[in-house]
Amino acid sequence: MIKGCPPRRLRKIIFLDRDGVINHFPGMGAYVTRLNEFRFIPGAIEAIRLLTGAGFEVNVISNQGCVSRGLISLGTLRRLTVKMAGQIHKAGGQLDGIFYCVHQISDKCRCKKPNVVLFKKALGRRRFPLSGVFFIGDSKEDVEAARNLKCRPLLVLSGRTKRKDLGFFKPKPDVVKKNLLDAVRWILQKKS
């Protein structure tokens, strides 16, 4: 688990996956393991800046099994995370919390999505209805995690999932958008 700045006292919260939502998806079975492999999806930084400006607490929840597989060290993952958060901050956005599961499936951990342990860590002791909270992800596991948390799954097509794959989704996402920027614009228009 890597945390960003301490959470601000906000009433609005949003959860984001990382690979395929904030940065380019490296491909099935591949991982972002080097600083120069991390590339933002066009519009992602602007989307996070818009969320920050609208008063959202932005938390990243991401499976990074590449650590357990020995493909990247925790130190490199931290440096990559600091680089990501720094570029977002420089553009006027803020990541309030960044929570990683660093295990692979065979580790049989409790924190890997679609489990909700990392979401609960992000929420801390705060208790409020999550029915209006979005988790923006790019995979079936992200949709399942949102359903398990009882928040709203918003799927973006900028990563792992393509439109043709949606027919195989169970459960289904509430909303499907092209990318994070389109998703955020839709959320902000809806909330205003």
ROKEKOL-853272 format. One record per atom (N, C-alpha, C, O): residue in one letter; x, z, y. Coordinates in pm, whole numbers, padded with zeros to 5 digits, always signed. Example, Ala and Ser with C-alpha at 12.3 -4.5 7.8 and 13.67 -1.06 7.14 Angstrom:
A+01319+00780-00569
A+01230+00780-00450
A+01320+00780-00330
A+01424+00846-00332
S+01285+00708-00225
S+01367+00714-00106
S+01290+00787+00003
S+01341+00804+00114
This chain:
M+00085+00000-00118
M+00000+00000+00000
M+00089+00000+00124
M+00182+00080+00135
I+00058-00090+00215
I+00130-00095+00342
I+00025-00085+00450
I-00069-00164+00454
K+00041+00011+00537
K-00059+00031+00643
K-00007-00024+00774
K+00113-00021+00801
G-00099-00074+00855
G-00066-00121+00988
G-00079-00006+01086
G-00048+00109+01054
C-00123-00037+01203
C-00143+00065+01305
C-00256+00158+01263
C-00341+00119+01184
P-00258+00282+01314
P-00368+00372+01279
P-00502+00311+01322
P-00510+00251+01429
P-00607+00326+01239
P-00736+00267+01274
P-00789+00322+01406
P-00783+00442+01434
R-00842+00229+01485
R-00907+00271+01610
R-01046+00323+01576
R-01099+00294+01469
R-01103+00399+01666
R-01239+00450+01644
R-01338+00339+01675
R-01380+00322+01790
L-01374+00265+01574
L-01463+00151+01591
L-01584+00164+01500
L-01580+00234+01399
R-01689+00097+01538
R-01807+00097+01453
R-01811-00026+01364
R-01884-00029+01266
K-01732-00129+01398
K-01733-00254+01322
K-01604-00265+01242
K-01495-00238+01291
I-01620-00307+01118
I-01504-00322+01030
I-01520-00453+00954
I-01632-00496+00926
I-01409-00514+00922
I-01411-00637+00843
I-01291-00635+00749
I-01186-00580+00782
F-01308-00694+00632
F-01202-00703+00533
F-01164-00849+00514
F-01251-00936+00510
L-01034-00875+00502
L-00983-01010+00479
L-00890-01011+00360
L-00808-00920+00344
D-00901-01113+00277
D-00799-01140+00178
D-00681-01201+00253
D-00695-01236+00370
R-00565-01215+00188
R-00450-01273+00258
R-00427-01418+00219
R-00458-01509+00297
D-00374-01443+00098
D-00338-01579+00056
D-00463-01666+00045
D-00558-01631-00026
G-00463-01779+00114
G-00578-01869+00113
G-00678-01841+00223
G-00770-01920+00246
V-00660-01729+00293
V-00748-01691+00404
V-00668-01685+00534
V-00703-01749+00633
I-00560-01608+00533
I-00473-01595+00650
I-00357-01695+00641
I-00325-01763+00739
N-00296-01704+00525
N-00185-01796+00505
N-00218-01895+00394
N-00309-01873+00314
H-00142-02004+00391
H-00165-02109+00291
H-00154-02052+00150
H-00063-01976+00119
F-00249-02091+00066
F-00249-02051-00075
F-00134-02123-00144
F-00122-02245-00134
P-00047-02049-00216
P+00071-02112-00276
P+00043-02192-00403
P+00133-02261-00453
G-00079-02186-00456
G-00113-02257-00578
G-00139-02161-00692
G-00091-02048-00691
M-00216-02206-00790
M-00250-02122-00904
M-00123-02078-00977
M-00039-02161-01012
G-00110-01948-00999
G+00004-01893-01068
G+00130-01881-00984
G+00234-01835-01032
A+00121-01922-00857
A+00237-01915-00767
A+00213-01803-00664
A+00100-01759-00644
Y+00320-01760-00602
Y+00312-01651-00504
Y+00400-01684-00383
Y+00495-01761-00393
V+00367-01624-00271
V+00454-01630-00154
V+00558-01519-00175
V+00525-01401-00170
T+00682-01559-00198
T+00786-01462-00231
T+00902-01461-00131
T+00991-01376-00141
R+00902-01554-00037
R+01009-01561+00064
R+00947-01570+00202
R+00836-01622+00218
L+01019-01520+00301
L+00968-01522+00438
L+00936-01664+00484
L+00837-01685+00554
N+01019-01760+00446
N+00997-01898+00493
N+00882-01968+00420
N+00843-02078+00458
E+00827-01905+00315
E+00712-01962+00244
E+00579-01920+00306
E+00475-01977+00276
F+00584-01819+00392
F+00460-01770+00454
F+00427-01858+00574
F+00500-01859+00673
R+00316-01931+00563
R+00271-02019+00672
R+00124-01991+00700
R+00040-01995+00610
F+00094-01962+00825
F-00044-01935+00863
F-00130-02061+00847
F-00084-02172+00873
I-00253-02042+00804
I-00352-02149+00803
I-00389-02174+00949
I-00408-02078+01024
P-00398-02300+00992
P-00434-02326+01131
P-00564-02253+01170
P-00665-02259+01100
G-00558-02184+01284
G-00673-02110+01335
G-00682-01966+01289
G-00762-01890+01343
A-00601-01925+01190
A-00612-01789+01136
A-00572-01684+01238
A-00639-01581+01252
I-00464-01709+01310
I-00421-01611+01411
I-00526-01599+01520
I-00558-01489+01565
E-00580-01712+01563
E-00686-01709+01666
E-00807-01632+01615
E-00869-01556+01691
A-00843-01651+01489
A-00958-01582+01431
A-00940-01431+01436
A-01032-01358+01472
I-00821-01383+01402
I-00794-01239+01403
I-00793-01188+01547
I-00838-01077+01574
R-00741-01268+01639
R-00744-01231+01782
R-00889-01217+01829
R-00921-01124+01904
L-00976-01308+01787
L-01117-01301+01825
L-01183-01176+01768
L-01261-01110+01837
L-01153-01143+01643
L-01209-01022+01582
L-01162-00897+01656
L-01242-00808+01685
T-01033-00892+01688
T-00978-00778+01762
T-01047-00765+01898
T-01086-00655+01938
G-01061-00876+01968
G-01125-00876+02098
G-01270-00834+02094
G-01323-00779+02191
A-01335-00860+01981
A-01477-00823+01965
A-01492-00679+01916
A-01604-00634+01892
G-01380-00606+01899
G-01388-00465+01861
G-01391-00437+01713
G-01429-00328+01672
F-01352-00535+01630
F-01349-00513+01486
F-01220-00447+01443
F-01112-00478+01494
E-01231-00356+01350
E-01115-00304+01277
E-01091-00403+01164
E-01179-00426+01080
V-00973-00463+01161
V-00941-00568+01065
V-00848-00512+00958
V-00738-00466+00988
N-00893-00517+00832
N-00815-00468+00719
N-00792-00580+00619
N-00885-00652+00581
V-00668-00595+00577
V-00632-00695+00476
V-00626-00624+00340
V-00561-00521+00326
I-00695-00682+00242
I-00696-00630+00105
I-00650-00745+00016
I-00718-00847+00007
S-00536-00729-00051
S-00479-00842-00124
S-00412-00800-00254
S-00341-00699-00258
N-00435-00878-00360
N-00363-00860-00485
N-00229-00930-00472
N-00223-01049-00438
Q-00121-00859-00499
Q+00014-00916-00494
Q+00089-00877-00621
Q+00189-00804-00617
G+00039-00928-00734
G+00098-00899-00864
G+00240-00949-00880
G+00308-00916-00978
C+00287-01030-00784
C+00424-01081-00789
C+00527-00967-00785
C+00640-00984-00830
V+00489-00851-00730
V+00581-00737-00726
V+00602-00685-00867
V+00717-00667-00910
S+00494-00660-00940
S+00504-00610-01077
S+00575-00711-01168
S+00643-00672-01263
R+00558-00838-01140
R+00622-00942-01220
R+00771-00957-01187
R+00843-01030-01255
G+00816-00887-01083
G+00957-00894-01045
G+00994-01018-00966
G+01112-01050-00955
L+00896-01088-00911
L+00922-01209-00834
L+00955-01181-00688
L+01011-01265-00618
I+00919-01062-00641
I+00945-01020-00504
I+00961-00868-00504
I+00893-00798-00579
S+01050-00819-00422
S+01067-00673-00413
S+00968-00616-00313
S+00914-00688-00228
L+00944-00487-00322
L+00858-00420-00223
L+00918-00435-00083
L+00844-00449+00014
G+01049-00432-00072
G+01114-00447+00057
G+01086-00584+00119
G+01058-00593+00238
T+01094-00689+00038
T+01065-00823+00089
T+00918-00836+00124
T+00884-00899+00225
L+00830-00777+00043
L+00687-00780+00074
L+00663-00710+00208
L+00583-00757+00289
R+00729-00599+00231
R+00716-00527+00359
R+00764-00613+00475
R+00697-00619+00579
R+00878-00678+00459
R+00932-00763+00566
R+00838-00880+00595
R+00816-00916+00711
L+00783-00938+00491
L+00687-01047+00506
L+00563-00998+00582
L+00509-01067+00668
T+00518-00877+00547
T+00400-00818+00610
T+00426-00787+00757
T+00339-00810+00842
V+00544-00734+00787
V+00580-00704+00926
V+00585-00833+01008
V+00540-00836+01122
K+00639-00939+00949
K+00644-01069+01017
K+00502-01119+01046
K+00473-01162+01157
M+00414-01113+00945
M+00276-01157+00961
M+00206-01077+01072
M+00149-01135+01164
A+00212-00945+01062
A+00144-00859+01158
A+00203-00877+01298
A+00129-00872+01397
G+00335-00897+01307
G+00399-00915+01436
G+00354-01042+01506
G+00330-01042+01626
Q+00344-01151+01431
Q+00300-01277+01491
Q+00153-01267+01536
Q+00116-01322+01640
I+00072-01197+01459
I-00068-01177+01497
I-00076-01092+01623
I-00152-01122+01715
H+00004-00985+01628
H+00004-00895+01744
H+00052-00969+01870
H-00003-00950+01978
K+00154-01051+01854
K+00208-01128+01967
K+00102-01220+02027
K+00104-01248+02147
A+00009-01266+01944
A-00098-01355+01991
A-00221-01279+02040
A-00320-01340+02080
G-00216-01144+02038
G-00327-01065+02089
G-00421-01010+01983
G-00525-00953+02017
G-00387-01026+01857
G-00469-00972+01749
G-00407-00846+01692
G-00295-00810+01726
Q-00482-00780+01605
Q-00429-00659+01541
Q-00483-00647+01399
Q-00602-00666+01374
L-00391-00615+01307
L-00430-00579+01172
L-00422-00427+01166
L-00315-00369+01182
D-00536-00363+01143
D-00542-00217+01145
D-00494-00155+01016
D-00448-00041+01015
G-00505-00228+00907
G-00459-00179+00778
G-00430-00296+00686
G-00501-00396+00688
I-00325-00283+00605
I-00289-00385+00508
I-00266-00312+00377
I-00177-00229+00365
F-00349-00345+00277
F-00349-00274+00150
F-00326-00374+00037
F-00403-00468+00020
Y-00220-00352-00039
Y-00185-00441-00150
Y-00197-00370-00283
Y-00161-00253-00297
C-00248-00442-00382
C-00231-00403-00522
C-00109-00482-00568
C-00110-00605-00564
V-00007-00414-00612
V+00118-00481-00652
V+00130-00496-00803
V+00237-00526-00855
H+00018-00474-00874
H+00019-00478-01021
H-00029-00612-01073
H-00096-00688-01002
Q+00005-00640-01197
Q-00052-00755-01266
Q-00163-00705-01359
Q-00175-00584-01382
I-00242-00794-01412
I-00359-00757-01493
I-00318-00668-01611
I-00387-00572-01643
S-00205-00699-01674
S-00161-00622-01791
S-00126-00477-01757
S-00117-00393-01847
D-00105-00446-01630
D-00077-00308-01589
D-00202-00220-01597
D-00192-00097-01596
K-00319-00284-01605
K-00447-00212-01617
K-00464-00105-01508
K-00505+00008-01536
C-00432-00143-01385
C-00446-00050-01273
C-00592-00044-01229
C-00675-00122-01275
R-00621+00048-01140
R-00757+00061-01086
R-00771-00002-00948
R-00882-00010-00894
C-00657-00047-00890
C-00664-00095-00752
C-00677-00246-00739
C-00704-00295-00630
K-00660-00320-00846
K-00665-00467-00839
K-00809-00515-00817
K-00901-00473-00887
K-00826-00604-00717
K-00958-00663-00698
K-00997-00736-00826
K-00911-00802-00885
P-01119-00729-00871
P-01241-00694-00796
P-01275-00546-00788
P-01385-00511-00745
N-01184-00456-00828
N-01208-00313-00807
N-01205-00283-00658
N-01154-00363-00579
V-01258-00169-00619
V-01275-00140-00476
V-01188-00024-00425
V-01211+00026-00315
V-01090+00018-00503
V-01006+00131-00463
V-00939+00107-00328
V-00938+00196-00244
L-00883-00012-00307
L-00813-00039-00181
L-00909-00041-00061
L-00872+00000+00049
F-01029-00089-00083
F-01131-00088+00024
F-01163+00056+00063
F-01175+00089+00181
K-01176+00140-00039
K-01206+00281-00012
K-01092+00351+00060
K-01114+00439+00143
K-00968+00311+00029
K-00854+00365+00103
K-00861+00322+00250
K-00833+00402+00340
A-00900+00198+00272
A-00913+00148+00410
A-01022+00224+00485
A-01007+00252+00604
L-01129+00258+00417
L-01240+00330+00480
L-01206+00477+00502
L-01259+00541+00593
G-01119+00531+00417
G-01084+00673+00428
G-01207+00759+00404
G-01283+00735+00310
R-01226+00857+00489
R-01341+00948+00474
R-01466+00899+00544
R-01571+00962+00538
R-01454+00787+00611
R-01570+00736+00685
R-01678+00690+00589
R-01651+00625+00488
R-01799+00723+00623
R-01914+00682+00541
R-02017+00617+00632
R-02066+00680+00726
F-02047+00494+00604
F-02153+00423+00676
F-02199+00309+00588
F-02128+00269+00495
P-02317+00255+00615
P-02367+00146+00530
P-02277+00023+00540
P-02237-00016+00649
L-02247-00036+00427
L-02159-00152+00426
L-02237-00283+00413
L-02177-00390+00400
S-02367-00276+00415
S-02450-00395+00393
S-02429-00502+00500
S-02459-00619+00476
G-02380-00465+00617
G-02354-00562+00722
G-02206-00595+00739
G-02169-00670+00829
V-02121-00539+00652
V-01977-00559+00659
V-01940-00680+00574
V-01992-00697+00463
F-01850-00764+00624
F-01806-00883+00550
F-01668-00861+00488
F-01581-00797+00546
F-01652-00918+00368
F-01519-00937+00309
F-01500-01086+00298
F-01573-01154+00225
I-01402-01139+00370
I-01375-01282+00371
I-01262-01309+00272
I-01150-01262+00288
G-01295-01386+00168
G-01198-01418+00065
G-01208-01563+00023
G-01288-01640+00077
D-01126-01599-00076
D-01121-01738-00121
D-01136-01753-00272
D-01106-01859-00327
S-01184-01648-00341
S-01189-01653-00487
S-01311-01581-00543
S-01379-01507-00473
K-01336-01605-00672
K-01442-01534-00744
K-01419-01383-00739
K-01512-01306-00719
E-01291-01342-00757
E-01259-01199-00756
E-01294-01136-00621
E-01336-01020-00614
D-01277-01212-00514
D-01311-01161-00381
D-01462-01143-00367
D-01508-01044-00311
V-01537-01239-00418
V-01684-01228-00414
V-01728-01109-00499
V-01814-01032-00456
E-01671-01095-00618
E-01705-00982-00705
E-01669-00849-00639
E-01746-00753-00648
A-01553-00843-00574
A-01512-00719-00506
A-01612-00683-00397
A-01650-00566-00384
A-01654-00781-00319
A-01752-00755-00213
A-01882-00702-00272
A-01940-00608-00220
R-01927-00762-00381
R-02050-00715-00446
R-02032-00574-00500
R-02121-00490-00488
N-01915-00546-00559
N-01889-00411-00611
N-01888-00307-00500
N-01930-00193-00521
L-01840-00346-00383
L-01836-00256-00269
L-01972-00246-00200
L-01996-00154-00121
K-02059-00341-00230
K-02192-00352-00168
K-02182-00395-00022
K-02259-00351+00064
C-02083-00484+00004
C-02075-00547+00135
C-02102-00697+00115
C-02136-00739+00005
R-02089-00776+00220
R-02127-00917+00215
R-02006-01007+00187
R-01910-01006+00264
P-02011-01083+00079
P-01901-01176+00051
P-01915-01304+00132
P-02018-01371+00128
L-01809-01339+00204
L-01803-01465+00277
L-01684-01541+00220
L-01570-01495+00229
L-01710-01656+00161
L-01607-01734+00094
L-01558-01845+00186
L-01638-01916+00247
V-01425-01859+00196
V-01369-01971+00270
V-01307-02070+00172
V-01257-02033+00065
L-01310-02198+00210
L-01263-02305+00123
L-01121-02351+00159
L-01083-02464+00131
S-01046-02262+00222
S-00910-02295+00266
S-00803-02250+00167
S-00684-02262+00193
G-00846-02198+00053
G-00750-02146-00044
G-00778-02193-00184
G-00778-02313-00213
R-00800-02097-00272
R-00814-02122-00415
R-00939-02202-00453
R-00934-02287-00541
T-01050-02175-00387
T-01178-02234-00426
T-01209-02359-00346
T-01186-02365-00225
K-01260-02459-00415
K-01308-02582-00352
K-01460-02587-00367
K-01517-02519-00453
R-01525-02667-00284
R-01672-02673-00285
R-01727-02702-00424
R-01829-02645-00463
K-01661-02789-00500
K-01709-02826-00634
K-01708-02707-00731
K-01779-02709-00832
D-01630-02604-00701
D-01621-02485-00787
D-01739-02389-00769
D-01763-02304-00855
L-01812-02403-00660
L-01915-02304-00626
L-02026-02295-00730
L-02086-02189-00746
G-02052-02402-00801
G-02155-02401-00904
G-02125-02304-01017
G-02216-02260-01088
F-01999-02270-01035
F-01957-02181-01143
F-01949-02035-01099
F-01916-01948-01180
F-01978-02008-00974
F-01965-01871-00922
F-02082-01785-00964
F-02199-01820-00945
K-02048-01669-01022
K-02146-01563-01048
K-02071-01435-01024
K-01975-01408-01098
P-02107-01356-00929
P-02214-01376-00833
P-02176-01479-00727
P-02060-01520-00717
K-02274-01519-00649
K-02256-01618-00544
K-02220-01549-00413
K-02262-01436-00389
P-02142-01616-00328
P-02115-01561-00195
P-02240-01573-00107
P-02325-01659-00130
D-02250-01486-00008
D-02361-01495+00088
D-02346-01616+00179
D-02444-01682+00213
V-02222-01644+00217
V-02192-01749+00314
V-02066-01821+00269
V-01975-01759+00213
V-02060-01952+00295
V-01940-02032+00266
V-01902-02105+00394
V-01985-02170+00457
K-01776-02094+00432
K-01724-02161+00551
K-01593-02231+00517
K-01531-02203+00415
K-01553-02323+00604
K-01433-02404+00583
K-01305-02319+00583
K-01219-02336+00496
N-01294-02228+00679
N-01172-02148+00692
N-01204-02020+00770
N-01319-01997+00808
L-01102-01938+00793
L-01121-01810+00859
L-01176-01826+01000
L-01264-01751+01041
L-01125-01922+01074
L-01172-01940+01212
L-01320-01977+01214
L-01396-01923+01295
D-01363-02068+01128
D-01506-02103+01120
D-01589-01981+01081
D-01696-01958+01136
A-01538-01902+00986
A-01609-01783+00941
A-01625-01681+01054
A-01733-01626+01074
V-01517-01658+01127
V-01520-01559+01236
V-01611-01605+01348
V-01688-01526+01402
R-01604-01732+01383
R-01695-01784+01487
R-01840-01764+01446
R-01924-01728+01528
W-01869-01789+01319
W-02006-01771+01269
W-02048-01624+01277
W-02159-01594+01321
I-01960-01534+01234
I-01991-01389+01239
I-02014-01345+01382
I-02111-01274+01410
L-01926-01384+01473
L-01938-01339+01613
L-02063-01396+01679
L-02125-01329+01761
Q-02098-01517+01645
Q-02221-01577+01700
Q-02343-01500+01648
Q-02439-01477+01722
K-02338-01462+01521
K-02448-01389+01458
K-02462-01249+01517
K-02574-01199+01535
K-02348-01185+01547
K-02349-01045+01595
K-02382-01035+01744
K-02412-00926+01793
S-02375-01147+01817
S-02398-01138+01962
S-02546-01149+01998
S-02581-01143+02116
